[in-house]
Amino acid sequence: MPGFVAVHTGAGNCIDETLYKNVCKEACVKGVNTLKNGGSAMDACELAIMTLENSCATNAGIGSNLTWDGQVECDACIMDGATLQFGACTNVSDVKNPISLARHLCDRQSKLLSFGRIPPMVLAGRGASTYAKEIGLQIVPTEHMVSTKAVKSYEHYRRNITKYEEINKMKLSPLDTVGAVCVDAEGSIVAGCSSGGLLLKVSGRIGQAATYGAGCWALTDETTCMSAATCTTGNGEYLMKTLFAKELVDDLITCNCPITSQHQTYKRKLLESPFLSKQSEIHAGSLSIIYNTSTADGDLLWAHTTNSMCLGFQSTKQKKPKFVLSKLPPNLSCGVKTVVSGHHFKLTY
C-alpha cells in the first residue's frame, strides 16, 4: 500500500539539529517500512512515535522531562480518522512506550467489555500501568525512564527556580511534544502524539498530548473523498482550551487553500482566541496532512509560532526521508506570529 509518514520532535528552540535530524529520519524509515510490509497507517504511526519515544533526545517516553518532584509522567494519544476512535493515557511512569497503550485503548473502543461495560478511552496513573501490564506491554522500572540529560536539566533549573520565567522563554525544555501523521493511498489517516510534558510541571498535570481534541485529530470524509489529520505541540493548556487539533482539521478538510487555512486557524482560533485573550505570547506548532483519495494528491503542512520546529517526512516511493528545520523568520515575533509551510505529495500504486 502506498503511503506517507511525517514526524516531528516538537516546536521550541532547536539546539542540536543533527540529533533531531537522525531521530526524525529513523522514525520515518520505520513507519514507511511498516507500510511497505503491509502494515496499516495506524501501525506506521504507532511505530514512528515509538521510535521517537525510545530516543533520549526527545521529550517523550524514555528521557522525558521531570516533574517538580523529579519523576517522569508521560502522556500520549492517537486517533483513527476512519473510525474516529481515540485513545490516550496520562501520568504514566513505567510503560516504556505510552503510545502503544494509547493505541490499544483506541482499537478497543469498538468492543464492549464484559457485562456490556463501555471500554475506557483514557487511562491515568497506576490504573494505566496495571492495564498496560495486563495486555502485555513492556513495563520498566520507573528509573529506567529517567535519562542523564533529564536529570541534569532538572537539577539545573530546580536550583535556579528564581530565574524560571526568564530561563523558560529562552531554553527551558528546548523542544516539546513529539508526534506523527500517516496516510495511505486509500485515505486511511492516523495522527498521534507523545510527551513528557513541561519541565518542572506539577505532578499529576495532564497535557494536550492526552486530551481529546487538543493533542491530535484525524478525520476521513467519504462523501468528499478528503482525509485530514494533525498533531500539535506547544503550550498544552492553551491547546486544550481551544481544542486546537480539532479546529485545525475541521478547517483544513473543507478549505480551498491549505496554507491559507492554517494561517487563518492559527490567527482566529489560537492567537486571537477569546479563551486566551489575556496571553501575550502563545507558543504552539502542528504537523498536518490533507489528502484527496480521488486524485491521490496530498499536502503535508507544518506551522509554528516558536523559534523553530524539527520534522521529517517520507513516502513509500522515496528512497530516503527528508528532514526540515523550520525557523521563524527574523521579522516575526515568537509567540505572536505564525510561519506556515508545506510539501505536496502524490500516492500512486
Salt bridges, closest charged atoms under 4 A:
GLU26 OE2 - LYS30 NZ 3.34
ASP43 OD1 - ARG103 NH1 3.01
GLU46 OE1 - ARG103 NH1 2.74
ASP107 OD2 - ARG103 NE 2.46
GLU237 OE1 - ARG205 NH2 2.83
GLU247 OE1 - LYS269 NZ 2.97
ASP250 OD2 - LYS246 NZ 2.61
ASP251 OD2 - LYS269 NZ 3.06
GLU272 OE2 - LYS267 NZ 2.80
GLU281 OE1 - HIS283 NE2 3.55
ASP297 OD1 - HIS344 NE2 3.01
ASP297 OD2 - LYS346 NZ 3.19
ASP299 OD1 - HIS344 ND1 3.27
